[in-house]
Amino acid sequence: MEDGLYQWRVHPRPPAGRVEPRVGDDVHVRPKSVKEVGYTGRITAITAKTTATHTNSLTEASVSQQCSKKRKLTEDVRVTIQQHCYHHHMEKDEDCITCQSTKHDVRPSRLVPVYDLYLENSKIGIESKKSLVLLTPDTTTYRQLASSHLRPNDYVLEIGCSTGECTALLLRRNLLLHSQHLRKIEQHNNSSTNVVLGNIVGFDTGSKILKQADIRLRTEFEQSAGTLATDDDAYSRLIQLHRVDALADPKGAYTLATANDTRPGMVLIDIGGNRQLESVVRMIQWVQTVFKDDRPRLILVKSEALENELSTAIQSSHTDDNNDRSIPFVTEEGTITNGQNWFNSLSASPSFAEDDEGNKILTKQQLLSRYSHPKKQAAGVQQPAR
């Protein structure tokens, strides 16, 4: 895969540490309750507030004496955020409520970074043609990033949906974004606008956990749909769960992923547990290969093993040839320089580049030519029981 097609980033940047907010950063403000959609925008100002607090201190000489009051000065940072408008991101509209919306006095602890290259390049009026591969090692951060990067009307492919914990977060936010969009249309008196709900396609290899996911997601749908005018088939259009392994049946998985004649805007990969580094690498390679002609804007990967591999490669760069473009470097912001070249060299090694039958996984034709056993193929398109 060409290096210029993908940018790589790791969050949090190893070694893990708090990243201070900066003016111009794209962020998502985490909601305070499950009924709130949150707030996505760009930091326009950072204010340091000095507040005086009183603390009581007892003297060691006598506890009977009155407590002496001492002033303690603490620095408290707040940020101001200009909300993103996905409909007018190239040029603000004076009549658009979203374009004119600003949120003040936000605590940095509520911020989740948004690494969206399309929005990032809109700062200078250029829409990026690159896609982003975002790597994170832990589940909590993975779910926060998945939710914060969801856009209105997004089609999400979730590989490794398990029992649907992350899927439920995406479903809830999808419905909240849809409800918010409907209110904006009503405020603009534009009833002719076509509003389409986003949808989520989930892959996993276990029938029991997919049934658990289906139960969880139906419950979430009933609770979150609220007053939305939904018909009996709304859930089926929003959520499709499939028992399939893209590594064992790449063509079947591709067919299911593109069943609605659409391509995902986001691909989530969380195949932890008993999955080794090799499986994670091959899954990323499968996504990059089959969607080469219509790339998702974001591939979010949760893998502690791949993050460890990255750290090892970075440490080796101090002794190896620094001119080697397959050696990665991580900037202070978390961007992985030479990221795709590093991944290409990793996936090209013999242990990663061959499947169980010894076939190299390099081209779309090779990836899509494999068929699993007919019984497994039939199971791959099976929907969970209702």
Secondary structure, 3 states (H helix, E strand, C coil): CCHHHEEEEECCCCCCCCCCCCCCCEEEECCCCCCCCCEEEEEEEEEEEEEEEEEEECCCCCCCCCCEEEEEEEEEEEEEEEECCCCCCCCCCCCCCCCCCEEEEECHHHEEECCCHHHHHHHHCCCCCCEEEEEECCHHHHHHHHHHCCCCCCEEEEECCCCCHHHHHHHHHHHHHHHHHHHHHHHCCCCCCCCCCCEEEEEECCHHHHHHHHHHHHHHHHHHCCCCCCCCCHHHHHEEEEECCCCCCHHHHHHHHCCCCCCCCEEEECCCCCCCHHHHHHHHHHHHHHCCCCCCCEEEEECHHHHHHHHHHHHHCCCCCCCCCCCCEECCCCEEECHHHHHHHHHCCHHHHECCCCCECCCHHHHHCCCCCHHHHHHHCCCCCC
